[in-house]
Amino acid sequence: MDLADSARGSQPPVWTVLEFESDVQDDAPLARALTEGLSPEGGWYADYRVGTERVVVFACRVFRYTGANDPRRAEAVAYGASVGVPEHQLDWED
């Protein structure tokens, strides 16, 4: 996916987007693997849904929230901004 117009800082202009589905309800192993595998530099994160919950994973941090008005969403956005995620990339669908 060519995102050259939205890449900032050390982000590359071309990204690979991975989409997957699972019937497993316990996503803790996935979240843990992502926290260990994502680079802490450059504003890297992963986000996904488990039921009605949005999960946003950064290196060493996991945020879970259930809608735009959930204060934990604001925490995830603030954290993402603090580690270099461009503002326009902090717009997860709720």
C-alpha positions in Angstrom: 0.0 0.0 0.0 1.5 3.3 -1.1 1.1 5.8 1.7 3.8 8.2 0.7 1.5 11.2 1.2 0.7 10.3 4.8 4.1 8.9 6.0 5.9 11.1 8.6 9.3 11.0 10.2 11.0 7.7 9.8 7.9 5.9 8.4 8.5 4.3 5.0 6.4 5.5 2.1 5.2 1.9 1.4 3.5 -0.3 4.0 2.2 -3.8 4.1 -1.3 -4.1 5.6 -2.2 -7.5 7.1 -5.8 -8.4 7.7 -6.9 -11.6 9.5 -9.9 -13.1 11.2 -10.0 -15.5 14.1 -12.6 -17.3 16.2 -10.4 -17.2 19.2 -11.7 -14.8 21.9 -8.5 -14.7 24.0 -6.3 -12.2 22.1 -3.7 -11.9 24.9 -1.1 -14.0 23.1 -1.5 -11.9 20.0 -1.3 -8.6 21.9 1.8 -9.8 23.8 3.5 -10.9 20.5 2.8 -7.5 18.9 4.1 -5.6 21.9 7.4 -7.6 21.6 7.6 -7.3 17.8 6.7 -3.7 17.1 9.5 -1.2 16.9 9.3 1.4 19.7 10.6 4.0 17.3 8.8 5.5 14.4 5.2 5.4 15.7 4.4 1.8 14.9 1.2 0.2 16.2 -1.4 -2.4 15.4 -5.1 -2.2 15.9 -7.8 -4.8 15.8 -11.2 -5.7 17.2 -12.3 -8.3 19.6 -16.1 -8.3 19.7 -17.1 -4.6 20.5 -13.6 -3.8 21.9 -11.0 -2.0 19.9 -7.4 -3.1 20.8 -4.5 -0.8 20.0 -1.0 -2.2 20.5 2.3 -0.3 20.6 5.7 -1.6 21.6 5.3 -2.5 25.3 1.7 -1.0 25.6 -1.8 -2.3 25.0 -4.9 -0.1 25.1 -8.5 -1.5 25.0 -11.6 0.6 24.7 -15.2 0.3 23.6 -16.2 3.4 21.7 -15.3 7.0 20.9 -16.5 8.2 24.3 -14.5 5.7 26.3 -11.7 7.7 28.1 -9.3 4.8 27.4 -9.5 5.8 23.7 -8.2 9.3 24.5 -5.3 7.6 26.4 -4.4 5.5 23.4 -4.5 8.6 21.1 -2.3 10.6 23.5 0.1 7.7 23.9 0.3 7.2 20.1 1.0 10.9 19.6 3.7 10.8 22.3 5.6 8.0 20.5 5.4 9.6 17.1 2.3 8.4 15.4 1.1 11.3 13.1 -2.2 12.7 14.2 -4.0 11.7 11.0 -3.1 8.1 11.7 -4.8 8.1 15.2 -8.3 7.9 13.7 -9.2 4.2 14.4 -12.8 3.3 13.5 -15.0 2.8 16.6 
